[in-house]
Amino acid sequence: MSAAEDQEPQLRQERDRAHRAERMLSDELFTDAIASIKGWCHEQWENSPMEDVKGRENLRLMIGVVNRFETIFATHLTTGKLAVKQLSDLEEKRKRFRLLRSR
């Protein structure tokens, strides 16, 4: 079994996770919730007194967490696209091997 074949289960899992991430990122409820949280944080930050350094820092951290959350989903998408390509390449190699064997 080749290294690529050894990785096939993981590649399939990454592909499936990418599909799930894509569904989440294209779900209006999900995107609205993210936008709402970011908007609320920005609004709170803009309306907070300059002296409330701790509160402002906490809002900045919250925005950072939401951004990181989105980045995780985007990373699953990218990883999944690469996995789809690798799975396609693996299947192409298998087809070529079967053709060579049948001759």
Secondary structure as a PSIPRED ss2 file (coil, helix, strand):
# PSIPRED VFORMAT (PSIPRED V4.0)

   1 M C   1.000  0.000  0.000
   2 S C   1.000  0.000  0.000
   3 A H   0.000  1.000  0.000
   4 A H   0.000  1.000  0.000
   5 E H   0.000  1.000  0.000
   6 D H   0.000  1.000  0.000
   7 Q C   1.000  0.000  0.000
   8 E H   0.000  1.000  0.000
   9 P H   0.000  1.000  0.000
  10 Q H   0.000  1.000  0.000
  11 L H   0.000  1.000  0.000
  12 R H   0.000  1.000  0.000
  13 Q H   0.000  1.000  0.000
  14 E H   0.000  1.000  0.000
  15 R H   0.000  1.000  0.000
  16 D H   0.000  1.000  0.000
  17 R H   0.000  1.000  0.000
  18 A H   0.000  1.000  0.000
  19 H H   0.000  1.000  0.000
  20 R H   0.000  1.000  0.000
  21 A H   0.000  1.000  0.000
  22 E H   0.000  1.000  0.000
  23 R H   0.000  1.000  0.000
  24 M H   0.000  1.000  0.000
  25 L H   0.000  1.000  0.000
  26 S H   0.000  1.000  0.000
  27 D C   1.000  0.000  0.000
  28 E H   0.000  1.000  0.000
  29 L H   0.000  1.000  0.000
  30 F H   0.000  1.000  0.000
  31 T H   0.000  1.000  0.000
  32 D H   0.000  1.000  0.000
  33 A H   0.000  1.000  0.000
  34 I H   0.000  1.000  0.000
  35 A H   0.000  1.000  0.000
  36 S H   0.000  1.000  0.000
  37 I H   0.000  1.000  0.000
  38 K H   0.000  1.000  0.000
  39 G H   0.000  1.000  0.000
  40 W H   0.000  1.000  0.000
  41 C H   0.000  1.000  0.000
  42 H H   0.000  1.000  0.000
  43 E H   0.000  1.000  0.000
  44 Q H   0.000  1.000  0.000
  45 W H   0.000  1.000  0.000
  46 E H   0.000  1.000  0.000
  47 N H   0.000  1.000  0.000
  48 S C   1.000  0.000  0.000
  49 P C   1.000  0.000  0.000
  50 M C   1.000  0.000  0.000
  51 E C   1.000  0.000  0.000
  52 D C   1.000  0.000  0.000
  53 V H   0.000  1.000  0.000
  54 K H   0.000  1.000  0.000
  55 G H   0.000  1.000  0.000
  56 R H   0.000  1.000  0.000
  57 E H   0.000  1.000  0.000
  58 N H   0.000  1.000  0.000
  59 L H   0.000  1.000  0.000
  60 R H   0.000  1.000  0.000
  61 L H   0.000  1.000  0.000
  62 M H   0.000  1.000  0.000
  63 I H   0.000  1.000  0.000
  64 G H   0.000  1.000  0.000
  65 V H   0.000  1.000  0.000
  66 V H   0.000  1.000  0.000
  67 N H   0.000  1.000  0.000
  68 R H   0.000  1.000  0.000
  69 F H   0.000  1.000  0.000
  70 E H   0.000  1.000  0.000
  71 T H   0.000  1.000  0.000
  72 I H   0.000  1.000  0.000
  73 F H   0.000  1.000  0.000
  74 A H   0.000  1.000  0.000
  75 T H   0.000  1.000  0.000
  76 H H   0.000  1.000  0.000
  77 L H   0.000  1.000  0.000
  78 T H   0.000  1.000  0.000
  79 T H   0.000  1.000  0.000
  80 G H   0.000  1.000  0.000
  81 K H   0.000  1.000  0.000
  82 L H   0.000  1.000  0.000
  83 A H   0.000  1.000  0.000
  84 V H   0.000  1.000  0.000
  85 K H   0.000  1.000  0.000
  86 Q H   0.000  1.000  0.000
  87 L H   0.000  1.000  0.000
  88 S H   0.000  1.000  0.000
  89 D H   0.000  1.000  0.000
  90 L H   0.000  1.000  0.000
  91 E H   0.000  1.000  0.000
  92 E H   0.000  1.000  0.000
  93 K H   0.000  1.000  0.000
  94 R H   0.000  1.000  0.000
  95 K H   0.000  1.000  0.000
  96 R H   0.000  1.000  0.000
  97 F H   0.000  1.000  0.000
  98 R H   0.000  1.000  0.000
  99 L H   0.000  1.000  0.000
 100 L H   0.000  1.000  0.000
 101 R H   0.000  1.000  0.000
 102 S H   0.000  1.000  0.000
 103 R C   1.000  0.000  0.000
